[in-house]
Amino acid sequence: MATRWHVAEDETDWLAQALAYTLAAEAEALAEHGQFRVCLAGGGTPGRLYRELAATARDWPRWQVWYGDERCLPPGHPERNSALAEQAWLRRVPIPAANVHSIPAELGARAGAEVYARQLAGAARFDLVLLGLGEDGHTASLFPGHDWGTAADAPDTLAVFDAPKPPPERVSLSARRLSEARRVLFLAGGAGKRAAVAAWRGGAAIPAAAIRPAAGVDVLIDQSAYGERA
């Protein structure tokens, strides 16, 4: 499986590449089946793209928005991934509420995972999955030392307990479900991610490397995360 590294020259270039990649995936999906099914990541880095999308005129009723993971916090809590996406983007555009499929993590990890799995059971594979990269190599809420759901029979969703970052309970899509996407784009930046990037490039078995779609993955980072001059 190919891992394609894209090193942006600066923040403006990083944002332009992220937006161009997303809109290319949208155009491909709409031409093929009339809908764009995108799965979102949490965190401040993807949030930069979300704010840019909010200022872009798209055919929003044809977008279907899902989430790769969620923290078990009350609805509307500012630390929820859905709260970030809603504030930066989704509430600012005319996307139908029925097209946004939030994870009911407020039910708790186990119940939230079960409910979201039922929703995903009737959904086609994603056209684009956006993912972040943690300093420890985690992505979504797939952490080192935990089950990543890589087996061929792994469920679509995982109940996560004892996460090394608060809150300890989360709901995450499995590596298997994320790997079924047509396209996967990792978004990362900052010197704090350099060790994770180096480990990934060196072939280490980190959670991010467990996302293995047939078409390969694209990783968009900045120079400080990449380390050596690209």
C-alpha positions in Angstrom: 0.0 0.0 0.0 1.4 3.4 -1.0 1.9 6.2 1.5 2.3 9.5 -0.3 3.9 12.3 1.6 3.0 15.9 0.7 5.1 18.5 2.5 3.7 22.0 2.3 6.0 25.0 1.9 4.0 27.1 4.4 0.6 27.4 6.1 -1.0 29.0 3.0 0.3 26.1 0.8 -0.8 23.5 3.3 -4.4 24.9 3.4 -4.5 25.2 -0.4 -3.4 21.6 -0.8 -5.9 20.4 1.8 -8.8 22.2 0.1 -7.8 21.2 -3.4 -7.6 17.5 -2.3 -11.1 17.7 -0.6 -12.7 19.3 -3.6 -11.2 16.9 -6.0 -12.6 14.0 -4.0 -16.0 15.8 -4.0 -16.0 16.2 -7.7 -15.0 12.6 -8.3 -17.8 11.3 -6.0 -20.5 13.6 -7.4 -19.7 12.5 -10.9 -19.8 8.9 -10.0 -22.8 8.5 -7.7 -24.3 12.0 -7.0 -23.3 12.2 -3.3 -20.1 13.1 -1.4 -19.6 11.0 1.7 -16.9 12.5 3.9 -15.7 11.3 7.3 -14.3 14.0 9.6 -11.5 14.2 12.0 -11.3 16.2 15.2 -8.5 18.5 16.4 -7.2 21.9 15.6 -5.3 21.0 12.4 -8.3 19.7 10.5 -10.3 22.6 11.9 -8.2 24.9 9.7 -9.6 23.1 6.6 -13.2 23.3 8.0 -13.0 27.0 8.4 -11.9 27.3 4.7 -14.7 25.0 3.6 -17.2 27.3 5.4 -16.2 30.1 3.0 -16.6 27.9 -0.1 -19.8 27.6 -2.1 -20.6 23.9 -2.6 -23.6 21.8 -3.4 -24.1 21.2 0.3 -27.3 19.1 0.1 -25.3 16.4 -1.7 -22.7 16.1 1.1 -23.1 13.4 3.7 -21.0 14.0 6.8 -19.8 11.3 9.2 -17.2 11.3 12.0 -14.2 9.1 12.6 -14.4 9.3 16.3 -16.0 11.1 19.2 -15.3 11.8 22.9 -17.8 10.7 25.4 -18.9 14.1 26.5 -22.4 15.8 26.7 -23.9 17.1 23.4 -22.5 20.6 22.6 -19.4 20.2 24.8 -16.6 22.3 23.3 -14.2 19.3 23.4 -16.4 17.1 21.2 -15.1 16.7 17.6 -18.6 17.4 16.3 -18.7 20.8 18.2 -15.5 21.9 16.5 -16.8 21.0 13.0 -20.2 22.6 13.7 -18.8 25.8 15.0 -16.1 26.2 12.3 -18.1 25.0 9.3 -21.3 23.1 9.4 -23.5 25.7 11.1 -22.2 28.3 8.6 -23.4 26.5 5.4 -26.8 25.3 4.3 -26.2 21.6 4.7 -29.4 19.7 5.8 -29.3 18.6 9.4 -30.2 15.1 8.3 -27.0 14.9 6.3 -24.8 15.3 9.4 -24.4 12.0 11.2 -22.9 12.7 14.7 -21.7 9.9 16.9 -24.0 9.7 20.0 -21.0 9.4 22.4 -23.0 11.0 25.2 -24.6 7.5 25.6 -21.2 6.1 26.7 -18.6 4.3 24.8 -20.3 0.9 24.4 -23.8 2.2 23.7 -22.6 5.0 21.5 -20.6 2.5 19.4 -23.5 0.2 19.0 -25.9 2.9 17.9 -23.4 4.4 15.4 -22.6 0.9 14.0 -26.3 0.5 13.2 -26.3 3.8 11.3 -23.2 2.9 9.4 -24.6 -0.5 8.5 -26.8 1.1 5.9 -24.2 3.5 4.6 -21.9 3.1 1.6 -18.2 3.4 2.0 -16.8 6.9 2.4 -15.5 8.8 -0.5 -13.0 10.7 1.7 -11.8 10.1 5.2 -9.9 13.0 6.9 -7.7 11.9 9.8 -5.3 13.6 12.2 -2.1 12.3 13.6 -1.3 12.4 17.3 2.2 12.8 18.8 2.1 9.1 19.8 1.0 8.0 16.3 -2.7 7.6 17.1 -5.4 8.5 14.7 -9.1 8.8 15.3 -9.3 7.3 18.8 -7.1 4.3 17.9 -4.3 4.5 20.4 -1.1 2.5 20.9 -1.7 -0.6 23.1 -5.4 -0.7 22.2 -7.4 -2.7 19.7 -7.4 -0.9 16.4 -9.9 -3.1 14.7 -7.7 -4.2 11.9 -9.1 -7.8 11.4 -11.2 -8.5 8.4 -14.2 -9.2 10.7 -13.6 -6.2 12.9 -16.8 -4.2 13.7 -17.3 -0.8 12.1 -17.1 0.9 15.5 -15.1 0.4 18.6 -15.9 1.3 22.2 -12.7 2.8 23.6 -11.9 2.8 27.3 -8.8 4.0 29.2 -7.7 6.3 26.4 -4.3 7.8 27.3 -5.7 11.3 26.6 -8.8 12.7 28.3 -11.6 11.8 28.3 -10.9 8.1 28.8 -14.1 6.9 27.1 -14.5 7.4 23.3 -16.2 5.9 20.3 -14.0 5.3 17.2 -14.4 3.8 13.8 -12.2 0.8 13.3 -9.1 0.7 11.1 -10.9 -1.8 8.9 -13.9 0.6 8.3 -11.7 3.6 7.7 -9.6 1.6 5.3 -12.6 0.9 3.1 -12.6 4.5 2.0 -11.9 5.6 -1.6 -9.5 8.2 -0.4 -7.8 8.9 2.9 -6.0 12.2 3.7 -4.1 12.7 6.9 -3.7 16.3 8.1 -0.8 17.1 10.4 1.6 19.8 11.3 4.0 21.1 13.9 7.3 19.9 15.3 5.4 17.9 18.0 4.4 15.4 15.2 7.9 14.9 14.0 8.6 11.7 16.0 5.3 10.1 14.9 6.1 11.0 11.3 9.6 9.6 11.6 8.2 6.4 13.1 5.7 6.0 10.4 8.2 6.6 7.6 10.5 4.1 9.3 7.9 1.4 9.2 6.9 1.3 12.8 3.5 -0.2 13.7 1.7 2.9 14.8 -2.1 3.2 14.7 -2.0 5.7 11.7 -0.1 3.1 9.6 -3.0 0.6 10.2 -5.2 2.6 7.9 -4.6 0.9 4.6 -7.1 1.6 1.8 -6.5 -0.1 -1.5 -5.7 3.2 -3.2 -3.1 4.1 -0.5 -3.1 7.1 1.8 -2.0 10.7 1.4 -0.3 12.6 4.3 -0.2 16.4 4.2 2.2 17.9 6.6 4.4 20.9 7.0 8.1 21.1 7.1 8.4 21.2 10.8 6.6 17.9 11.1 8.6 16.3 8.3 11.9 17.2 9.8 14.5 17.1 7.1 14.1 19.3 4.1 11.7 17.6 1.6 
